[in-house]
Amino acid sequence: GKTITFSMTEHLTALIRNGLPASRTDFFGGYAEISFGRLVFHANTEKIKTFAPFIPQEGDNPIGETGAVLRLAVCFYDGKNKNCIPYLPFSQLWIRPRQEKDYVQPENRPAGGRLFKKLLCDRKIDASKRDQIPLIVSEKNNILWTALSGRERTAIPKEGEKAIRIELLHTERRSSE
């Protein structure tokens, strides 16, 4: 994240001291102003394209305003489909954006793992799109699948057992840009 500099602090102090109705100071992601005698911060959410974590359901799960949909279906694992994870009740799963210390161990990578952030950088994913990539995690926050690297090495179902098949669909953006 970004930090507040001394210059920004000086502007904010001047804003509080002067309190002029038209006074405002810009910050990353928004601005601050005096409104009705109070200091008010305004966030600029136009450029924020992320989504709130949620418990999925069987069927289509729209991923916020990203234009993506995760279709989840219960199936029996045939030993071939790389987009299946072991079955858990949907109430024990979460779909969420990345978090700072997420550590992934993709099935298709050599032994060991890496920070998800490093994987995003290595694959040159634009910084503005990184928080749009959905992850499926257990209720204990163990990553099972990511839209970027697929299922985790620790999330391979046993052949013939109940599983959840994951399909990532892209639709038109719902928000205007």
PAZAPA-4460 file (N, C-alpha, C; in steps of 0.05 Angstrom, whole numbers, plus 32768, in hexadecimal, padded with zeros to 4 digits):
% residues 177
    n_x    n_y    n_z   ca_x   ca_y   ca_z    c_x    c_y    c_z   seq   type   mol
   8010   7FE8   8000   8000   8000   8000   8011   8019   8000     1      G     A
   8003   802F   7FFD   8012   8049   7FFD   8013   8054   8019     2      K     A
   8026   8066   801E   8028   8072   8038   8022   8090   8036     3      T     A
   801B   809B   804D   8016   80B8   804E   8030   80C6   8052     4      I     A
   8036   80D9   8041   804F   80E7   8043   804C   8100   8056     5      T     A
   8063   810B   805D   8063   8123   806E   8054   813A   8060     6      F     A
   8058   813C   8046   804A   8151   8036   802C   814E   8038     7      S     A
   8022   8135   8036   8005   8130   8039   7FFB   8138   8054     8      M     A
   800B   8132   8069   8004   8138   8084   8002   8156   8088     9      T     A
   8015   8165   807C   8015   8182   807E   7FFB   818D   8071    10      E     A
   7FF4   8182   8059   7FDB   818C   804C   7FC3   8186   805D    11      H     A
   7FC2   816F   806A   7FAB   8167   807A   7FAA   8179   8093    12      L     A
   7FC0   817F   809F   7FC1   8191   80B6   7FB7   81AC   80AE    13      T     A
   7FC0   81B6   8097   7FB7   81D1   808E   7F99   81D0   8089    14      A     A
   7F8F   81BB   807E   7F73   81B8   8078   7F63   81B9   8092    15      L     A
   7F6C   81AB   80A6   7F5E   81AB   80C0   7F5F   81C7   80CD    16      I     A
   7F77   81D4   80CC   7F7B   81EE   80D8   7F6A   8203   80CA    17      R     A
   7F6A   8203   80B0   7F5C   8218   80A1   7F3E   8213   809F    18      N     A
   7F37   81FA   809A   7F1A   81F2   8099   7F0A   8201   8085    19      G     A
   7F15   820A   8070   7F06   8218   805B   7EF4   8204   804C    20      L     A
   7EDB   820B   8046   7EC9   81F9   803A   7ED3   81ED   801F    21      P     A
   7EE2   81FD   8010   7EEC   81F3   7FF6   7F07   81E5   7FF9    22      A     A
   7F12   81E4   8011   7F2C   81D7   8015   7F2A   81B9   8014    23      S     A
   7F3D   81AE   8006   7F3F   8191   8005   7F5B   8189   7FFE    24      R     A
   7F63   8171   8005   7F7E   8167   7FFE   7F7B   814B   7FF3    25      T     A
   7F88   8147   7FDD   7F87   812D   7FCF   7F9A   8119   7FDB    26      D     A
   7F91   8101   7FDD   7FA2   80EA   7FE6   7FA0   80D4   7FD1    27      F     A
   7FB1   80C1   7FD3   7FAE   80A9   7FC1   7F93   809D   7FC7    28      F     A
   7F84   8097   7FB2   7F6A   808A   7FB6   7F54   809B   7FC0    29      G     A
   7F58   80B6   7FC0   7F42   80C7   7FC9   7F4C   80E2   7FD2    30      G     A
   7F3C   80EF   7FE3   7F43   810A   7FED   7F36   810E   8009    31      Y     A
   7F3F   8123   8017   7F34   812B   8031   7F2B   8147   802F    32      A     A
   7F15   814E   803D   7F0B   8169   803D   7EFD   816E   8058    33      E     A
   7EF9   8188   805D   7EE9   8190   8075   7ECC   8193   806B    34      I     A
   7EBA   8185   8077   7E9E   8186   806F   7E8D   8187   8089    35      S     A
   7E7D   819C   808B   7E6C   81A0   80A3   7E7D   819F   80BD    36      F     A
   7E95   81AB   80BC   7EA6   81AC   80D3   7EB4   8193   80DA    37      G     A
   7EB3   817F   80C9   7EC1   8165   80CE   7ED4   815F   80B7    38      R     A
   7EE9   8151   80BF   7EFC   8147   80AB   7EF0   812E   809E    39      L     A
   7EED   812E   8084   7EE1   8117   8076   7EF4   810D   8061    40      V     A
   7EF8   80F2   8061   7F08   80E5   804D   7EF6   80D9   8038    41      F     A
   7EFC   80DC   801F   7EED   80D1   8009   7EFF   80BE   7FFA    42      H     A
   7EF5   80A5   7FF6   7F05   8092   7FE7   7EFB   8092   7FCA    43      A     A
   7F0E   8091   7FB8   7F08   8090   7F9C   7F07   8072   7F94    44      N     A
   7EEF   8068   7F92   7EEC   804B   7F8D   7EE8   8044   7F6F    45      T     A
   7EE9   8058   7F5E   7EE5   8053   7F41   7EF9   803F   7F37    46      E     A
   7F12   8041   7F3F   7F27   8031   7F35   7F2B   8017   7F44    47      K     A
   7F1D   8013   7F5A   7F20   7FFB   7F6A   7F0E   7FE6   7F5E    48      I     A
   7F1A   7FD1   7F54   7F0B   7FBB   7F48   7F12   7FA2   7F58    49      K     A
   7F05   7F9E   7F6D   7F09   7F86   7F7E   7EEE   7F7C   7F86    50      T     A
   7EED   7F69   7F98   7ED4   7F5E   7FA1   7ED7   7F55   7FBE    51      F     A
   7EC0   7F54   7FCB   7EC0   7F4B   7FE7   7EBF   7F2D   7FE8    52      A     A
   7ECD   7F21   7FFC   7ECC   7F04   7FFF   7EAF   7EFA   8003    53      P     A
   7EA9   7EE2   7FF9   7E8E   7ED8   7FFD   7E8E   7EB9   7FFC    54      F     A
   7E79   7EAE   8008   7E76   7E91   8008   7E68   7E8A   7FEE    55      I     A
   7E74   7E78   7FDE   7E68   7E71   7FC4   7E50   7E5F   7FC6    56      P     A
   7E43   7E5B   7FB0   7E2D   7E48   7FAE   7E32   7E37   7F95    57      Q     A
   7E24   7E21   7F93   7E26   7E11   7F7B   7E1A   7E21   7F64    58      E     A
   7E27   7E21   7F4D   7E1D   7E31   7F37   7E2F   7E49   7F32    59      G     A
   7E24   7E5E   7F27   7E33   7E76   7F1F   7E37   7E89   7F37    60      D     A
   7E50   7E91   7F3A   7E57   7EA4   7F50   7E65   7EBC   7F43    61      N     A
   7E56   7ED2   7F3F   7E63   7EEB   7F33   7E78   7EF5   7F47    62      P     A
   7E8F   7EFE   7F3C   7EA5   7F09   7F4C   7EA3   7F27   7F4B    63      I     A
   7E93   7F32   7F5D   7E90   7F4F   7F5F   7E8B   7F5C   7F44    64      G     A
   7E99   7F72   7F40   7E97   7F82   7F27   7EAE   7F7B   7F13    65      E     A
   7EBB   7F64   7F17   7ED2   7F5D   7F07   7ECA   7F53   7EEB    66      T     A
   7EB1   7F4A   7EE8   7EA8   7F3E   7ECF   7EAE   7F21   7ECD    67      G     A
   7EB8   7F14   7EE2   7EBD   7EF8   7EE2   7EA7   7EE9   7EF3    68      A     A
   7EA4   7ED0   7EEC   7E91   7EBF   7EFA   7E9F   7EA4   7EFF    69      V     A
   7E9D   7E9A   7F18   7EA7   7E7F   7F1E   7E8F   7E6D   7F1F    70      L     A
   7E8E   7E59   7F0D   7E79   7E45   7F0D   7E83   7E2D   7F1C    71      R     A
   7E75   7E26   7F31   7E7D   7E0F   7F42   7E68   7DF9   7F40    72      L     A
   7E71   7DE0   7F3D   7E5E   7DCA   7F3B   7E6A   7DB2   7F4A    73      A     A
   7E58   7DA4   7F59   7E61   7D8B   7F66   7E62   7D75   7F51    74      V     A
   7E77   7D65   7F53   7E7B   7D50   7F40   7E8B   7D39   7F4D    75      C     A
   7E91   7D25   7F3E   7EA3   7D10   7F48   7EBC   7D12   7F37    76      F     A
   7ED3   7D13   7F44   7EED   7D18   7F37   7EF4   7D00   7F26    77      Y     A
   7EFB   7D06   7F0D   7F02   7CF1   7EFA   7F20   7CED   7EF7    78      D     A
   7F30   7CFC   7F07   7F4D   7CF9   7F06   7F5A   7D0A   7EF1    79      G     A
   7F4A   7D19   7EE1   7F55   7D28   7ECA   7F51   7D46   7ECC    80      K     A
   7F3A   7D4E   7ED5   7F33   7D6B   7ED4   7F44   7D7A   7EE9    81      N     A
   7F54   7D8C   7EDF   7F66   7D9C   7EF0   7F57   7DB2   7EFF    82      K     A
   7F3E   7DB6   7EF8   7F2E   7DCB   7F06   7F1B   7DC0   7F1B    83      N     A
   7F23   7DAA   7F27   7F13   7D9F   7F3D   7F23   7DA0   7F57    84      C     A
   7F15   7DA6   7F6C   7F21   7DA5   7F87   7F10   7D92   7F98    85      I     A
   7F1C   7D88   7FAE   7F0C   7D75   7FBF   7EF3   7D82   7FC9    86      P     A
   7EDE   7D72   7FCB   7EC4   7D7D   7FD4   7EC5   7D86   7FF1    87      Y     A
   7EBA   7D9E   7FF5   7EB4   7DA9   800F   7E99   7DB5   800D    88      L     A
   7E89   7DB5   8022   7E6F   7DC3   8020   7E75   7DE1   8019    89      P     A
   7E63   7DEC   8009   7E68   7E08   8000   7E6A   7E1B   8017    90      F     A
   7E5C   7E15   802D   7E5D   7E26   8045   7E79   7E27   8051    91      S     A
   7E8B   7E14   8049   7EA7   7E14   8054   7EBB   7E1F   8040    92      Q     A
   7EB1   7E2C   802B   7EC2   7E38   8016   7EBE   7E56   8016    93      L     A
   7ED2   7E64   800D   7ED1   7E81   8008   7EDD   7E87   7FED    94      W     A
   7ED2   7E9A   7FDF   7EDF   7EA6   7FC7   7EE7   7EC1   7FD0    95      I     A
   7F01   7EC7   7FCC   7F0B   7EE1   7FD5   7F22   7EEB   7FC3    96      R     A
   7F28   7F05   7FC5   7F40   7F0F   7FB7   7F59   7F08   7FC7    97      P     A
   7F6F   7F0C   7FBB   7F89   7F06   7FC8   7F8C   7F16   7FE2    98      R     A
   7F9D   7F0B   7FF3   7FA5   7F19   800C   7FC4   7F1B   800C    99      Q     A
   7FCE   7F2D   801C   7FEB   7F33   801C   7FFD   7F1B   801E   100      E     A
   7FF8   7F08   8030   800A   7EF2   8035   8001   7ED8   8029   101      K     A
   7FF0   7ED8   8014   7FE7   7EC0   8008   7FFF   7EB0   7FFC   102      D     A
   8000   7E97   8002   8015   7E85   7FF9   8009   7E6F   7FE9   103      Y     A
   8012   7E6B   7FD0   8006   7E57   7FBF   801A   7E41   7FB8   104      V     A
   800F   7E2A   7FB3   801E   7E12   7FAA   800F   7E06   7F93   105      Q     A
   8010   7E13   7F7B   8001   7E08   7F64   8009   7DEC   7F5D   106      P     A
   7FF5   7DDD   7F55   7FF9   7DC1   7F4D   800D   7DBE   7F37   107      E     A
   800D   7DD1   7F24   801E   7DCF   7F0C   803A   7DDB   7F10   108      N     A
   8042   7DE1   7F28   805D   7DED   7F2D   806E   7DD8   7F3C   109      R     A
   8088   7DDB   7F3A   809A   7DC9   7F49   8094   7DCB   7F67   110      P     A
   809F   7DB8   7F76   809A   7DB7   7F93   80A0   7DD2   7FA0   111      A     A
   8093   7DD8   7FB5   8096   7DF1   7FC3   8080   7E04   7FBA   112      G     A
   8081   7E1C   7FC5   806C   7E2F   7FBE   8078   7E4B   7FBD   113      G     A
   8067   7E5F   7FBB   8070   7E7A   7FBA   8059   7E8D   7FC2   114      R     A
   8061   7EA5   7FC8   804C   7EB9   7FCE   803C   7EBE   7FB5   115      L     A
   8022   7EC0   7FB8   8011   7EC5   7FA1   8018   7EE0   7F94   116      F     A
   8020   7EF3   7FA4   8028   7F0E   7F9A   8040   7F0A   7F87   117      K     A
   8053   7EF9   7F8D   806A   7EF4   7F7C   8061   7EE7   7F61   118      K     A
   804E   7ED5   7F63   8043   7EC8   7F4B   8036   7EDD   7F39   119      L     A
   8027   7EEF   7F45   801A   7F05   7F35   802F   7F16   7F27   120      L     A
   8044   7F1D   7F35   805A   7F2D   7F2A   8068   7F1E   7F13   121      C     A
   806F   7F04   7F18   807D   7EF4   7F04   806C   7EF1   7EEB   122      D     A
   8052   7EF0   7EEE   8041   7EED   7ED6   8039   7F08   7ECA   123      R     A
   8044   7F1D   7ED6   8040   7F39   7ECC   8022   7F40   7ECB   124      K     A
   8014   7F39   7EE0   7FF7   7F40   7EE2   7FF7   7F5E   7EEA   125      I     A
   7FE8   7F6E   7EDB   7FE5   7F8A   7EE1   7FDC   7F8F   7EFE   126      D     A
   7FE9   7FA1   7F0C   7FE3   7FA6   7F28   7FC5   7FAC   7F2D   127      A     A
   7FB9   7FBA   7F19   7F9C   7FC1   7F1D   7F8A   7FA9   7F1B   128      S     A
   7F94   7F93   7F11   7F83   7F7B   7F0D   7F88   7F65   7F22   129      K     A
   7F9C   7F69   7F32   7FA4   7F54   7F45   7F8F   7F4D   7F5A   130      R     A
   7F80   7F61   7F63   7F6B   7F5C   7F77   7F51   7F52   7F6B   131      D     A
   7F51   7F4E   7F51   7F39   7F43   7F43   7F3B   7F25   7F40   132      Q     A
   7F52   7F19   7F46   7F56   7EFD   7F42   7F4A   7EED   7F59   133      I     A
   7F36   7EDD   7F54   7F29   7ECE   7F6A   7F3A   7EB6   7F74   134      P     A
   7F39   7EB2   7F8E   7F44   7E9A   7F9A   7F2E   7E8C   7FA9   135      L     A
   7F2F   7E71   7FA8   7F1C   7E61   7FB8   7F2C   7E56   7FCF   136      I     A
   7F22   7E5C   7FE7   7F30   7E53   8000   7F1D   7E44   8012   137      V     A
   7F28   7E34   8024   7F18   7E26   8038   7F12   7E3A   804E   138      S     A
   7F00   7E32   8060   7EF9   7E44   8076   7F10   7E49   8088   139      E     A
   7F25   7E38   8086   7F3E   7E3D   8096   7F52   7E4E   8086   140      K     A
   7F49   7E59   806F   7F59   7E6B   805E   7F6F   7E5C   804F   141      N     A
   7F6D   7E42   804C   7F80   7E33   803B   7F78   7E36   801E   142      N     A
   7F8A   7E3F   800E   7F84   7E43   7FF1   7F81   7E28   7FE4   143      I     A
   7F6B   7E25   7FD5   7F65   7E0C   7FC7   7F69   7E10   7FA9   144      L     A
   7F63   7E28   7F9F   7F63   7E2D   7F82   7F65   7E4B   7F7D   145      W     A
   7F74   7E53   7F68   7F75   7E6F   7F60   7F6F   7E71   7F42   146      T     A
   7F63   7E87   7F3A   7F5D   7E8A   7F1D   7F77   7E8D   7F0D   147      A     A
   7F8D   7E94   7F1A   7FA6   7E98   7F0C   7FB6   7E7E   7F09   148      L     A
   7FB7   7E6D   7F1E   7FC8   7E56   7F1D   7FBA   7E3B   7F20   149      S     A
   7F9F   7E3C   7F22   7F90   7E23   7F24   7F90   7E18   7F40   150      G     A
   7F8C   7DFE   7F42   7F8A   7DF2   7F5D   7FA5   7DEF   7F6A   151      R     A
   7FA4   7DEE   7F84   7FBC   7DEA   7F94   7FC4   7DCD   7F94   152      E     A
   7FDE   7DC8   7F98   7FE8   7DAD   7F9A   7FDB   7D9E   7FB1   153      R     A
   7FD3   7DAC   7FC6   7FC6   7D9F   7FDD   7FA8   7D9C   7FD9   154      T     A
   7F9D   7DA3   7FC2   7F80   7DA2   7FBD   7F78   7D91   7FA6   155      A     A
   7F86   7D7A   7FA2   7F80   7D67   7F8D   7F6D   7D52   7F98   156      I     A
   7F55   7D50   7F8D   7F43   7D3B   7F97   7F4C   7D1F   7F90   157      P     A
   7F41   7D0B   7F9D   7F47   7CF0   7F96   7F34   7CE7   7F81   158      K     A
   7F3E   7CD7   7F6E   7F2D   7CCE   7F58   7F15   7CBF   7F62   159      E     A
   7EFE   7CC6   7F56   7EE4   7CB9   7F5E   7ED6   7CC6   7F75   160      G     A
   7EE4   7CD8   7F83   7ED8   7CE5   7F9A   7EC9   7CFF   7F92   161      E     A
   7EB7   7D07   7FA3   7EA8   7D20   7F9F   7EBB   7D37   7F9E   162      K     A
   7EB6   7D4A   7F8B   7EC7   7D61   7F87   7EB6   7D79   7F7F   163      A     A
   7EC4   7D90   7F7D   7EB7   7DA8   7F72   7EC6   7DB0   7F59   164      I     A
   7EB7   7DB1   7F43   7EC3   7DBA   7F2A   7EC0   7DD8   7F28   165      R     A
   7ED6   7DE6   7F20   7ED7   7E03   7F1E   7EDB   7E0B   7F01   166      I     A
   7ECA   7E1E   7EF9   7ECC   7E28   7EDE   7ECC   7E47   7EE0   167      E     A
   7EE1   7E54   7ED4   7EE3   7E71   7ED5   7ED7   7E7C   7EBB   168      L     A
   7EC3   7E8C   7EBD   7EB6   7E98   7EA5   7EBB   7EB6   7EA6   169      L     A
   7EBF   7EC1   7E8E   7EC2   7EDE   7E8C   7EAA   7EEA   7E7E   170      H     A
   7E9E   7EFE   7E8B   7E87   7F0B   7E7F   7E8F   7F28   7E7B   171      T     A
   7E7B   7F38   7E71   7E80   7F54   7E6D   7E82   7F61   7E88   172      E     A
   7E92   7F77   7E8A   7E94   7F86   7EA3   7E79   7F93   7EA8   173      R     A
   7E72   7F92   7EC2   7E58   7F9E   7ECA   7E5B   7FBC   7ED1   174      R     A
   7E74   7FC5   7ED6   7E77   7FE1   7EDD   7E82   7FF0   7EC5   175      S     A
   7E7C   8009   7EC4   7E86   801A   7EAE   7EA2   8022   7EB4   176      S     A
   7EB2   8024   7E9F   7ECF   802B   7EA3   7ED4   8045   7E94   177      E     A
***
